[in-house]
Amino acid sequence: MKMVIGRDDLATAAQEAARAAGAPLKRLDVRPVHNASKGFVNERSVDICEFAIVTMLQAAAYGKPVALLPVTTLGRYQHQTLVTCSDLTVEDIEGASVGVRSWSQTTGVWVRGFLTEQYGVDLHKLHWSAYEEGHVDGYQDPSWVRRAPVGRRLPDDFLDGRLDYGIMGNELPSDERIRTAIKDAGKVAEAWSVRKGFAPVNHVVGVGLAAASEHSAAICAIYDALAETTAASRAKGPVDFTPAGFAALRGPVTQAAAYALEQDVLPRPVEFDELVAQTCAALGVPPSRLGG
């Protein structure tokens, strides 16, 4: 089998578990890791892949042959990713221009959800620019989202003043003019997560349905190893940033699915139990085997 996972400790744990189960696992080096998602979802280029939670939800909605292996590889607070180079705040955002790497980018989905839920923002009253297409074949951005001209980059347009706001996580440039648009973003984010009972999840692990059926015992062993490794490295705090198991992921996945549907990222509702059933059917195990 072939695998793409960003964290070295998780990749090593998965490979050792697979080897012990008699199903060798080759790690492919793809950086940034989200570049592997398109091939995994649409072309079955790898068997196990770290991918964004919204990509996972879109894959389910569009009937792609991949399933959720319920382990979080990346979770974080997200409110701080709404940034500006001016004196604007989140209260000024309606009528302004906002850039996001991709409309289906998970960070963008979370932030737009906060805007509607916490600040009463009408997303249709903003001037949106997206710079890349999504990872799942069949998906198209909503008509009210503008695609930036070919060759333009979000960080450049943001720093050059062509955008009032940007939603940027790992792609955030280093510039002393940049500041968060939400005052006390860290405290706001922590309060939101404590109230919800979970942190925003960015990346989870996916498995191809064919690999799940053929190598069920090895995939379950890989799940155990990944869950144990994330638990061992878990940072102390009010919420868990790397939850593992169906029960632990129900909250963040359900919330992300609701936000994505509201934002025209999903063509239909995706229920969490649908994801559980698909994974368990492919592996031939009950939900309890994977923390259900």
N, C-alpha and C positions, 0 to 999 in steps of 0.2 A: 504494500500500500504506500501511497504518497501523502505527505502532510505539509501544511503551511501553518505554523504557529509562531508568533513574534517573540514571546518570552523564552529565553534559553532554558530556564528551569522547568517550564511546562513541557517544552519540546523533549528534553531529556527524560522526564518522567514518563511521557507517552511512549517514547521509543523503548525504554526499558520494560514497560508493561507489555507492549506488543511483542517484544522479543521473547519474554517469558511465556507468552500465550501461543508462541509458534507462528506469529504473523509479522515478520519484519516490516518496519516502518521507516521509509526514507523521508528525511526532512528536506524540503526545498527552501532555498533562501530567497524570499521575495520581500523587498522593502520599498516603500512602506507596505505593511502587511495587507492593507485593503486592496492593493493592486491584484491580489490573487482571487478576490471575490468573484469577479466576472467569469473567469474561466471555471471556477468551482461550480458556480450556480448554473451556468448555461452550457458548459462543454464537458463537465465531469473531468476536468484536468487533474484534480487531486481528489483523494478520498476523505481526508479530514482537513478542515480549514477553519481558521479563525476568521470570523466575519462579523460585520456590524449587525446589531439587533434589527434595524429597519430592513437591511438586506435580507435577513432571515424571514421577516414578516412578508416582504414582497415575494420572496421565493415561494412561500406557502400560498399566497394569493394567486400567483401565476402558475401554480402547479409544477414547479421545478422539482426534480428528483433528489432533494436534499432534506435532511431532518435536523432538528435541534438536539445536540448533546448538551444537557443543561449544566454547563460550567461557564462562569464569567472570567474572561481574560483581562478585561479592562472596564472599570467603572470609575466615575469621578463626579464631582459637582460640576454643573454646567453653566450656572448663571453668569459666571465671570467671562464667558466666551462671547458675550455681546459687548462689542467694544466700539469706541469712537475716538476721533482725533480732535474733537471740538468740545465745547461746553454743553453739548446736548446730553440729555439723560433719557432714560427709558420712557419717561412721561411725554417726551417730544417726538416719539417715533412715528406716530400716524402721519402720513403724508410725506415721510422722508424716504430716502433711497437706502436699501440694505442689500449687501452682497453675501452670498453663501456659496461654498465650493460646489455643492450639488444640492438640489431641492430635496433629494432623498437621503442626504447625509444625516446620520443619526444625531449628531450634535445640533444640527439645525432643527430637526424635529422636536427635540427636547426644548430648545430655547423658544421656538414658536409656541409650543404648548404652554410654557410659563407666561409668555406674553398674553395669550388669550385668557388663561385661567387666573393669573394673579394680577394682571394689569388691565384687563378688559379691552385689549387691543383687537381691532378688526383687521385681520391680516390682509384683507382685500384693499385696505386703504393705504398700504405701503407699496413702494415701488421696488419690486424684488428683481435681483439679477443673480442668475445661477451660472456657474462657469464650467461645469462638467455634467455629462449625462450620468444616469444611474447605472447600477451594476446589473440589473435584471432585465433581460430581453423582454420586450412587450410593454414595458413601462414608458410613459411619456409625461413630461412635466405638465402641470395644469396650464390652461391657456392664459391665466393671469400672472404667470411668471415669465419674465424675459430671459432669454439666453444671451449672455454676454458675447460680443463679437469674438470670432475665432482668433486666438493668439493673445487675447487679453488675460491677465492674471488677477485674481482677487486681491492679494496683498498690494500689488502695484496700484490698482484702481483705488483702493482704500487709502493708501498713503498719499496718493496724488490728489486726493480730494474729490474724486468722481463719485464717491459713495459717502453718505452721512454715517452709516454704521456698517460694521462687518460682524459676521458670526464666524469666529475662527478659533480652533483648538490648537492642534499641533502645527498648523500652518501659520500661526500668528507671528508676524515679523517682530524683530527687536527694534523699537523706536521709542524714545522718551515721550513722544506726543501721545502715545496710545494710553487710554485709560478705560476702565469698565464703565458701561452706561448705567448699570444698576448699582446704586449706592450700597456699600457694605455687602457686596455680592456673596462673599463667603458665608456671612452670617445668614443671609436670606436663603442661600442654598441649603445650609445645614438645617435651618428651621423647616424648609419645605420637605426635606428628606425625613426628618424626625416625625413630622406630621403624617407623612404618607406611610412611613414604616419601611422605606427602602431608598436606596440611592439610585440615580440614573445609571443605567447599564449601557455601555457602548458596544463592547465586543463579547461575543459568545463563541462557542465551538459548534461547527456543523459537521455532519457526516453524510456522505452519499448513501442513498437508499440501497444501491447494489452492494456496497462495502458492508453496510450494516447487516444485510441479510446473509452475506457470505462469511463474514468474520464476527458474528455476534459476540462470542465469548471474548475475543480480543478487544472489541470496541467497549464492552462493559468493563474490562480490566483497565483500559485507557481512561475511561470515565473515573474509575476509582482513584487512579494515580493522579489525575488532574485535580480532582476534588480535594484529595489529601494535600497536594502541593499548595493549592490556593489557600486552604485553611491554615497551613503552617506559616505562610507568609502574610497572613491577614494583619492589616494595621489596626491598632486599637482606635475606637471612635464610636460615635453614637449610632452609626449605620455601617453595614457591611458593603464594601465596594466590590467584592468578588464572591457573590453568593453562588452556591452550587446546589443542584438538585431542583426538581420540578417545583416543590413547595416554595423554596426560597426565591425562585425566578418568577413565580406567578404574578406578583405585584408589579415589578418593573416592566415585564413584557406586556401585561394587560394595559398598563398606562401608556406605554409607547405605542401600542396598537391603536388605542383610542385617539391619541394625538395625531398619528399618521393618517387615520381615516378622515379626521376633521380637516386635514390639510391637503386632501386629494393625493396623498402619497400611496394609498392603497385603493384598489378598485372595488374592494368589498371588505366587510369586517372579517378579521382573523381572530378566532377565539383561542384562548390558551389551551383548552382541552383538545382542540383539533391538533395542535402541535404535539401534545403528549401522546395522543392516539397514534399519530403517524410514526413517531419514534418507536413506540413500544411495539407496534405491528411489525416494523422492519426488523427490530432486534429479537422479537419473540419473547419479550419479558413484560412483567407487570410494571405499572408506574412506581411501585415501591422499590423496585430494583435501582431506580435512578432518582432516589430522594423524593418520591411522590407522596 
